Amino acid sequence: MSKTLYDKLWENHVVHQEADGTALLYIDRHLVHEVTSPQAFEGLKLAGRKPWRISSIVATADHNTPTDHWDEGIKDPVSRQQVETLDANIREVGALAYFPFKDPKQGIVHVVGPAMAAAAAIAGRFADVRDIL
């Protein structure tokens, strides 16, 4: 029986599978945004650790950015602080790609990440992926 693309992708990412079908998957992209990443980066710092694979991180300011009037910036102080914290954390640790607030390619993290992966797959490489999008 032939396998679907989904089946092939799934099988290539299974690290361990239980008898009941529960599977542990290896995912090679880490999508990061400004809302929950400050806690994760802070936890790593407190533990004296760094992200395992910088080359897996795709980050974008997403939830706290206005959809229009970018010239006015982010008015809400909590939202602005979260975006600025993401900027600082990515500057400190790095990322495969980062699309900050006001970047023309900035957008919804769950769209930017897969779009970037698809573009990279088409190009057959991950170098200079920002130029592909």
Secondary structure, DSSP 8 states (H G I E B T S, - for coil): ----HHHHHHHHHEEEE-TTS-EEE--S-EEE-TTTHHHHHHHHHHTT---S-GGGEEEE--TTS-SS-GGG---SHHHHHHHHHHHHHHHHH--SEEE-TT-TT---HHHHHHHHHHHHHHHT--TTHHHH-
